[in-house]
């Protein structure tokens, strides 16, 4: 008989006691002297650390996808629609501009036709699902412009702060297409995927051990694909075990002087192998069981325990409190850790338009930030980026490019007032792929501004505010003796806890700008993605059937 020790328990939950034992409800587990957290079985499920959490994730996924357990609110559905449409338009523009990795994967997918398969963006030719998934995931991630999460749930004391991105929607779309399901099923799979990977990011920081964050997404991919394709809980558990045991990507792909295709394609490649692991498990392959408590797997290797997993995991199934509600949008092309500095710069030049009228007034720019931002986009090697992948991970390049665009706009307008308010500034100054092409990367005015920037780590005062916010400050010293200070920017436009920007309007502008790179009139296709859950099964099956422009290879 199979070990059922990891079967999901639905109960009111408070945090675990030090003993590691599950206490009858209510269960109170101190995470600190001052905080306990409670979850309600009406809205969420506890997978306690002394249970088989891999099997628990599998059973949760099956109940959510196949048994109708759980009712996400309309707010959760709409937020997921936003992230899906945003990711899709990022992908279409990356394909249109001929970026390398997506084209390689699309060409590879074409070599694997399959009559009952699924499609890549801009095609009606079915191919093997894992090949369509890797191609579509790679496309949406290529610009590093789609959604982001930072693993922060203070109500539960789950604040590991691991990164993640909304890269993986191709998985539930492909599974729904294969199973003949409609768009509502695909959207539900998207919600589940974001929930699993988002909650894992709250409890375990892979980056702290130099493991790439896409592992959380790969685990979710195996679970969602398996649940939608009819796999048993044990088969899904096996696939999760295989994914963790065989396919762990190190952050070597994100290090070095000039980054490569491997950085942008990491999510896609990890998802491809997770889906293959699920397929093999459904054919009878037996992968490692109970992987979160396995003493030789990454979890207990990096955070040793006496036998439990290092964390409890709480998954929402109903209501408003889903992981996706704490995820963040990028309003153009930039590494998200730079968003606060971009907001600070926008605030400063909006309040001091003379800086744009007379850019020689800018003497120095000092950006102070937190870890991990300083270590990732403040790497000394990133001060002189020579490739797009390195430029979009360079704080000094990103901020200098935005400032140069503002100066150019002021020159064209004959005035330092270039837009009416914050929302209009983000629209006016949107960073696009062409701000990271070869000409832009070596633009002399941008390079001159980069020389004026000092980027520093702010220490504990800044670090303690992450991952609640992404808090930098920007100070411009002028040649006429002024010191212009943005102050600490906690929640820039696009951040989940920003309450002041017109997010829908800024995202609509982003979708139009990127969408027009892919087609003359992108409105109908964007609307198709935005209302994915209204699509009947036949409409979902043909969702990717549209033409994408070909601009040649992006340099």
Buried (B, 14 or more C-beta within 10 A) or exposed (E): EEEEEBEBBBBBBBBBEEEBEBBEBEBBBBBEEEEBBBBEBEBBBBBBBBBBBBBBBBBBBBBBBEEEBBEBBEEBBEBBBBBBBBBBBBBBBBBBBBBBBBBBBBEBBBEBEBEEBBBBBBBEBBBBBBBBBBBBBBBBBBBBBBBBBBBBBEEBBBBBBBBBBBBBBBBBBBBBBBBEBBBBBBBBBBBBBBBBBBBBBBBBBBBEBEBBBBBBBBBBBBBBBBBBBEBBBBBBBBBBBBBBBEBBBEBEBBEBEBBBBBBBBBBBBBBBBBBBBBBBBBEEBEBBBBBBBBEEBBBBEBBEBEEBBBBBBBBBBBBEBBBBBBBBBBBBBBBBBBBBBBBBBBBBBBEBBBBBBBBEBBBBBBBBBBBBBBEBBBBEBBBBBEBBBBBBBBBBBBBBBBBBBBBBBBBEBEEBEBBEEBBBBBBBBBBBBEBBBEEBBEBEBBBEBBEBBEBBBBEEEBBEBBBBBBBBBBBBBBEEEBEBBBEBBBBBBBBBEBEEBBBEEBBBBBBBBBBBBBBEEBEEBBEBBBEBBBBEBEBBBEBBBBEBBEBEEBE
